[in-house]
């Protein structure tokens, strides 16, 4: 019974490490960089980009 519990804990730890490595390789900071300035981004500022 103790062996089964240790295996479960070890698997959970390995899963946690795996997902942590995947997140760091993806580069979370890239997601929050400001967008490039395009005329259509001005829509969110309330301006008409077609003018």
Jmol script that loads the backbone (N, CA, C; Angstrom):
load data "model"
ATOM      1  N   UNK A   1       0.826  -1.194   0.000  1.00  0.00           N
ATOM      2  CA  UNK A   1       0.000   0.000   0.000  1.00  0.00           C
ATOM      3  C   UNK A   1       0.869   1.257   0.000  1.00  0.00           C
ATOM      4  N   UNK A   2       1.945   1.219   0.761  1.00  0.00           N
ATOM      5  CA  UNK A   2       2.845   2.366   0.815  1.00  0.00           C
ATOM      6  C   UNK A   2       3.529   2.593  -0.526  1.00  0.00           C
ATOM      7  N   UNK A   3       3.845   1.500  -1.210  1.00  0.00           N
ATOM      8  CA  UNK A   3       4.514   1.597  -2.507  1.00  0.00           C
ATOM      9  C   UNK A   3       3.594   2.278  -3.521  1.00  0.00           C
ATOM     10  N   UNK A   4       2.324   1.948  -3.493  1.00  0.00           N
ATOM     11  CA  UNK A   4       1.363   2.544  -4.421  1.00  0.00           C
ATOM     12  C   UNK A   4       1.250   4.053  -4.166  1.00  0.00           C
ATOM     13  N   UNK A   5       1.208   4.448  -2.913  1.00  0.00           N
ATOM     14  CA  UNK A   5       1.133   5.872  -2.571  1.00  0.00           C
ATOM     15  C   UNK A   5       2.382   6.615  -3.038  1.00  0.00           C
ATOM     16  N   UNK A   6       3.540   5.992  -2.870  1.00  0.00           N
ATOM     17  CA  UNK A   6       4.779   6.622  -3.313  1.00  0.00           C
ATOM     18  C   UNK A   6       4.817   6.763  -4.831  1.00  0.00           C
ATOM     19  N   UNK A   7       4.315   5.762  -5.537  1.00  0.00           N
ATOM     20  CA  UNK A   7       4.272   5.837  -6.998  1.00  0.00           C
ATOM     21  C   UNK A   7       3.342   6.955  -7.451  1.00  0.00           C
ATOM     22  N   UNK A   8       2.196   7.085  -6.813  1.00  0.00           N
ATOM     23  CA  UNK A   8       1.257   8.151  -7.167  1.00  0.00           C
ATOM     24  C   UNK A   8       1.871   9.519  -6.913  1.00  0.00           C
ATOM     25  N   UNK A   9       2.516   9.698  -5.787  1.00  0.00           N
ATOM     26  CA  UNK A   9       3.157  10.973  -5.467  1.00  0.00           C
ATOM     27  C   UNK A   9       4.270  11.272  -6.465  1.00  0.00           C
ATOM     28  N   UNK A  10       5.045  10.266  -6.827  1.00  0.00           N
ATOM     29  CA  UNK A  10       6.129  10.456  -7.786  1.00  0.00           C
ATOM     30  C   UNK A  10       5.579  10.830  -9.159  1.00  0.00           C
ATOM     31  N   UNK A  11       4.494  10.204  -9.593  1.00  0.00           N
ATOM     32  CA  UNK A  11       3.886  10.539 -10.876  1.00  0.00           C
ATOM     33  C   UNK A  11       3.342  11.964 -10.879  1.00  0.00           C
ATOM     34  N   UNK A  12       2.718  12.366  -9.802  1.00  0.00           N
ATOM     35  CA  UNK A  12       2.214  13.742  -9.710  1.00  0.00           C
ATOM     36  C   UNK A  12       3.359  14.753  -9.751  1.00  0.00           C
ATOM     37  N   UNK A  13       4.449  14.432  -9.085  1.00  0.00           N
ATOM     38  CA  UNK A  13       5.609  15.313  -9.092  1.00  0.00           C
ATOM     39  C   UNK A  13       6.200  15.411 -10.496  1.00  0.00           C
ATOM     40  N   UNK A  14       6.291  14.293 -11.196  1.00  0.00           N
ATOM     41  CA  UNK A  14       6.806  14.311 -12.561  1.00  0.00           C
ATOM     42  C   UNK A  14       5.892  15.101 -13.502  1.00  0.00           C
ATOM     43  N   UNK A  15       4.589  14.967 -13.336  1.00  0.00           N
ATOM     44  CA  UNK A  15       3.653  15.745 -14.149  1.00  0.00           C
ATOM     45  C   UNK A  15       3.816  17.241 -13.894  1.00  0.00           C
ATOM     46  N   UNK A  16       3.968  17.607 -12.633  1.00  0.00           N
ATOM     47  CA  UNK A  16       4.153  19.011 -12.285  1.00  0.00           C
ATOM     48  C   UNK A  16       5.428  19.563 -12.919  1.00  0.00           C
ATOM     49  N   UNK A  17       6.505  18.809 -12.834  1.00  0.00           N
ATOM     50  CA  UNK A  17       7.777  19.253 -13.424  1.00  0.00           C
ATOM     51  C   UNK A  17       7.645  19.358 -14.938  1.00  0.00           C
ATOM     52  N   UNK A  18       6.967  18.397 -15.570  1.00  0.00           N
ATOM     53  CA  UNK A  18       6.778  18.414 -17.017  1.00  0.00           C
ATOM     54  C   UNK A  18       6.026  19.668 -17.462  1.00  0.00           C
ATOM     55  N   UNK A  19       4.916  19.982 -16.788  1.00  0.00           N
ATOM     56  CA  UNK A  19       4.142  21.162 -17.175  1.00  0.00           C
ATOM     57  C   UNK A  19       4.894  22.450 -16.868  1.00  0.00           C
ATOM     58  N   UNK A  20       5.672  22.478 -15.804  1.00  0.00           N
ATOM     59  CA  UNK A  20       6.460  23.666 -15.502  1.00  0.00           C
ATOM     60  C   UNK A  20       7.506  23.925 -16.583  1.00  0.00           C
ATOM     61  N   UNK A  21       8.135  22.867 -17.060  1.00  0.00           N
ATOM     62  CA  UNK A  21       9.131  23.024 -18.128  1.00  0.00           C
ATOM     63  C   UNK A  21       8.466  23.472 -19.422  1.00  0.00           C
ATOM     64  N   UNK A  22       7.304  22.923 -19.735  1.00  0.00           N
ATOM     65  CA  UNK A  22       6.589  23.328 -20.958  1.00  0.00           C
ATOM     66  C   UNK A  22       6.206  24.799 -20.911  1.00  0.00           C
ATOM     67  N   UNK A  23       5.764  25.267 -19.744  1.00  0.00           N
ATOM     68  CA  UNK A  23       5.367  26.671 -19.636  1.00  0.00           C
ATOM     69  C   UNK A  23       6.556  27.600 -19.784  1.00  0.00           C
ATOM     70  N   UNK A  24       7.698  27.226 -19.234  1.00  0.00           N
ATOM     71  CA  UNK A  24       8.861  28.103 -19.333  1.00  0.00           C
ATOM     72  C   UNK A  24       9.418  28.111 -20.748  1.00  0.00           C
ATOM     73  N   UNK A  25       9.306  26.997 -21.473  1.00  0.00           N
ATOM     74  CA  UNK A  25       9.795  26.970 -22.852  1.00  0.00           C
ATOM     75  C   UNK A  25       8.897  27.771 -23.783  1.00  0.00           C
ATOM     76  N   UNK A  26       7.620  27.846 -23.473  1.00  0.00           N
ATOM     77  CA  UNK A  26       6.675  28.550 -24.327  1.00  0.00           C
ATOM     78  C   UNK A  26       6.936  30.050 -24.309  1.00  0.00           C
ATOM     79  N   UNK A  27       7.414  30.576 -23.214  1.00  0.00           N
ATOM     80  CA  UNK A  27       7.686  32.000 -23.120  1.00  0.00           C
ATOM     81  C   UNK A  27       6.426  32.780 -22.825  1.00  0.00           C
ATOM     82  N   UNK A  28       5.998  32.756 -21.591  1.00  0.00           N
ATOM     83  CA  UNK A  28       4.760  33.427 -21.228  1.00  0.00           C
ATOM     84  C   UNK A  28       4.843  34.937 -21.419  1.00  0.00           C
ATOM     85  N   UNK A  29       6.042  35.505 -21.370  1.00  0.00           N
ATOM     86  CA  UNK A  29       6.149  36.954 -21.488  1.00  0.00           C
ATOM     87  C   UNK A  29       5.780  37.427 -22.893  1.00  0.00           C
ATOM     88  N   UNK A  30       5.907  36.565 -23.896  1.00  0.00           N
ATOM     89  CA  UNK A  30       5.560  36.955 -25.261  1.00  0.00           C
ATOM     90  C   UNK A  30       4.071  37.221 -25.394  1.00  0.00           C
ATOM     91  N   UNK A  31       3.273  36.581 -24.599  1.00  0.00           N
ATOM     92  CA  UNK A  31       1.828  36.741 -24.690  1.00  0.00           C
ATOM     93  C   UNK A  31       1.407  38.156 -24.287  1.00  0.00           C
ATOM     94  N   UNK A  32       2.157  38.795 -23.418  1.00  0.00           N
ATOM     95  CA  UNK A  32       1.748  40.076 -22.867  1.00  0.00           C
ATOM     96  C   UNK A  32       2.476  41.261 -23.493  1.00  0.00           C
ATOM     97  N   UNK A  33       3.177  41.024 -24.589  1.00  0.00           N
ATOM     98  CA  UNK A  33       3.828  42.139 -25.264  1.00  0.00           C
ATOM     99  C   UNK A  33       2.774  42.971 -25.982  1.00  0.00           C
ATOM    100  N   UNK A  34       2.980  44.290 -26.065  1.00  0.00           N
ATOM    101  CA  UNK A  34       1.993  45.117 -26.758  1.00  0.00           C
ATOM    102  C   UNK A  34       1.915  44.768 -28.239  1.00  0.00           C
ATOM    103  N   UNK A  35       0.738  44.931 -28.795  1.00  0.00           N
ATOM    104  CA  UNK A  35       0.535  44.620 -30.205  1.00  0.00           C
ATOM    105  C   UNK A  35       1.191  45.671 -31.089  1.00  0.00           C
ATOM    106  N   UNK A  36       1.504  45.247 -32.294  1.00  0.00           N
ATOM    107  CA  UNK A  36       2.040  46.189 -33.271  1.00  0.00           C
ATOM    108  C   UNK A  36       0.940  47.186 -33.632  1.00  0.00           C
ATOM    109  N   UNK A  37       1.330  48.408 -33.885  1.00  0.00           N
ATOM    110  CA  UNK A  37       0.361  49.452 -34.188  1.00  0.00           C
ATOM    111  C   UNK A  37      -0.178  49.262 -35.604  1.00  0.00           C
ATOM    112  N   UNK A  38      -1.453  48.988 -35.723  1.00  0.00           N
ATOM    113  CA  UNK A  38      -2.123  48.900 -37.018  1.00  0.00           C
ATOM    114  C   UNK A  38      -3.339  49.814 -36.978  1.00  0.00           C
ATOM    115  N   UNK A  39      -3.850  50.169 -38.119  1.00  0.00           N
ATOM    116  CA  UNK A  39      -5.043  51.036 -38.107  1.00  0.00           C
ATOM    117  C   UNK A  39      -6.225  50.401 -37.388  1.00  0.00           C
ATOM    118  N   UNK A  40      -6.335  49.083 -37.435  1.00  0.00           N
ATOM    119  CA  UNK A  40      -7.493  48.437 -36.826  1.00  0.00           C
ATOM    120  C   UNK A  40      -7.380  48.356 -35.307  1.00  0.00           C
ATOM    121  N   UNK A  41      -6.196  48.527 -34.752  1.00  0.00           N
ATOM    122  CA  UNK A  41      -6.072  48.582 -33.295  1.00  0.00           C
ATOM    123  C   UNK A  41      -6.665  49.867 -32.748  1.00  0.00           C
ATOM    124  N   UNK A  42      -6.821  50.876 -33.590  1.00  0.00           N
ATOM    125  CA  UNK A  42      -7.395  52.129 -33.118  1.00  0.00           C
ATOM    126  C   UNK A  42      -8.886  51.993 -32.832  1.00  0.00           C
ATOM    127  N   UNK A  43      -9.514  50.905 -33.287  1.00  0.00           N
ATOM    128  CA  UNK A  43     -10.920  50.676 -32.960  1.00  0.00           C
ATOM    129  C   UNK A  43     -11.130  50.584 -31.456  1.00  0.00           C
ATOM    130  N   UNK A  44     -10.198  49.966 -30.752  1.00  0.00           N
ATOM    131  CA  UNK A  44     -10.338  49.849 -29.308  1.00  0.00           C
ATOM    132  C   UNK A  44     -10.151  51.183 -28.616  1.00  0.00           C
ATOM    133  N   UNK A  45      -9.587  52.157 -29.311  1.00  0.00           N
ATOM    134  CA  UNK A  45      -9.430  53.498 -28.752  1.00  0.00           C
ATOM    135  C   UNK A  45     -10.585  54.400 -29.155  1.00  0.00           C
ATOM    136  N   UNK A  46     -11.572  53.859 -29.869  1.00  0.00           N
ATOM    137  CA  UNK A  46     -12.746  54.631 -30.254  1.00  0.00           C
ATOM    138  C   UNK A  46     -12.572  55.443 -31.507  1.00  0.00           C
ATOM    139  N   UNK A  47     -11.546  55.192 -32.295  1.00  0.00           N
ATOM    140  CA  UNK A  47     -11.311  55.940 -33.530  1.00  0.00           C
ATOM    141  C   UNK A  47     -11.733  55.091 -34.729  1.00  0.00           C
ATOM    142  N   UNK A  48     -12.105  55.759 -35.804  1.00  0.00           N
ATOM    143  CA  UNK A  48     -12.494  55.064 -37.025  1.00  0.00           C
ATOM    144  C   UNK A  48     -11.269  54.852 -37.900  1.00  0.00           C
ATOM    145  N   UNK A  49     -10.854  53.610 -38.124  1.00  0.00           N
ATOM    146  CA  UNK A  49      -9.624  53.364 -38.895  1.00  0.00           C
ATOM    147  C   UNK A  49      -9.794  53.594 -40.400  1.00  0.00           C
ATOM    148  N   UNK A  50     -11.021  53.753 -40.862  1.00  0.00           N
ATOM    149  CA  UNK A  50     -11.242  53.913 -42.303  1.00  0.00           C
ATOM    150  C   UNK A  50     -11.046  55.355 -42.754  1.00  0.00           C
ATOM    151  N   UNK A  51     -10.891  56.264 -41.821  1.00  0.00           N
ATOM    152  CA  UNK A  51     -10.714  57.687 -42.194  1.00  0.00           C
ATOM    153  C   UNK A  51      -9.280  58.007 -42.541  1.00  0.00           C
TER     154      UNK A  51
END
end "model"
wireframe off; spacefill off
backbone 0.3
color backbone group
